[in-house]
Amino acid sequence: MQREGIVEWFKEDEGYGRLLLDGEDGNPVFVHFSSILPDKIRFPNGYRYLKKGQKVLFDLVENPGLGDQERVAQNVYITSD
């Protein structure tokens, strides 16, 4: 099921960050750069990253028992910068 979110922060040098599910505080979702879908216009060199405040669509995967990474984003698509 695709969900909407906003990038709360992303550490470009480490390749991971956190999204706010439906833009709400208290609903963090872990995101890894490998889950960001390729885009030849945004990522002409192939390196994928997110910027704070971007709106995204993604598949939400629940992984109970993984602490901070209980909820993970996959197939992340940027909808607006």
C-alpha positions as CSV (number, residue, x, y, z in Angstrom):
1,M,0.0,0.0,0.0
2,Q,1.4,3.4,-1.0
3,R,1.6,6.1,1.6
4,E,2.5,9.7,1.6
5,G,5.2,11.3,3.7
6,I,7.6,14.2,4.1
7,V,11.4,13.9,4.5
8,E,12.2,14.9,8.1
9,W,16.0,14.5,7.6
10,F,18.4,12.5,5.4
11,K,22.1,12.0,6.0
12,E,23.4,12.1,2.4
13,D,26.9,11.0,3.5
14,E,25.6,7.9,5.3
15,G,22.7,7.1,2.9
16,Y,19.8,7.0,5.3
17,G,17.2,9.1,6.9
18,R,13.7,9.4,8.3
19,L,10.3,10.2,6.8
20,L,7.2,11.5,8.6
21,L,4.3,9.3,7.6
22,D,1.5,11.4,6.2
23,G,3.6,14.4,7.3
24,E,2.8,13.8,11.0
25,D,5.3,14.0,13.9
26,G,5.4,10.8,15.9
27,N,5.1,8.6,12.9
28,P,8.7,8.1,11.8
29,V,9.7,5.7,9.0
30,F,13.3,4.7,8.3
31,V,14.5,5.2,4.7
32,H,17.7,3.9,3.1
33,F,19.1,5.3,-0.2
34,S,18.7,1.9,-1.9
35,S,14.9,2.2,-1.5
36,I,14.8,5.5,-3.5
37,L,13.7,4.8,-7.0
38,P,16.1,5.9,-9.8
39,D,15.2,9.1,-11.6
40,K,17.4,10.3,-14.5
41,I,16.4,13.9,-14.1
42,R,16.9,14.2,-10.3
43,F,19.8,11.8,-10.1
44,P,21.7,12.1,-13.4
45,N,24.8,10.5,-11.8
46,G,22.9,7.7,-10.3
47,Y,23.5,8.7,-6.7
48,R,20.2,8.8,-4.8
49,Y,19.4,11.1,-1.9
50,L,16.5,13.0,-0.3
51,K,16.2,16.6,0.9
52,K,14.4,17.8,4.0
53,G,10.9,18.8,3.3
54,Q,10.5,16.9,0.1
55,K,7.1,15.1,-0.4
56,V,7.4,11.4,-1.2
57,L,5.2,8.4,-2.0
58,F,6.4,5.0,-0.7
59,D,5.5,1.5,0.3
60,L,5.4,1.1,4.0
61,V,6.8,-2.2,5.4
62,E,6.3,-3.1,9.0
63,N,9.2,-5.0,10.8
64,P,8.2,-5.4,14.4
65,G,11.0,-5.8,16.9
66,L,13.6,-3.8,15.0
67,G,13.5,-0.8,17.3
68,D,14.0,2.5,15.4
69,Q,13.6,0.7,12.1
70,E,10.3,-1.0,12.8
71,R,8.7,0.8,9.9
72,V,10.7,1.0,6.6
73,A,10.0,2.8,3.4
74,Q,10.5,1.0,0.1
75,N,10.0,2.1,-3.5
76,V,10.4,5.8,-2.5
77,Y,9.3,8.2,-5.2
78,I,9.7,12.0,-4.9
79,T,6.5,13.9,-5.7
80,S,7.8,17.5,-5.0
81,D,10.9,19.3,-4.1
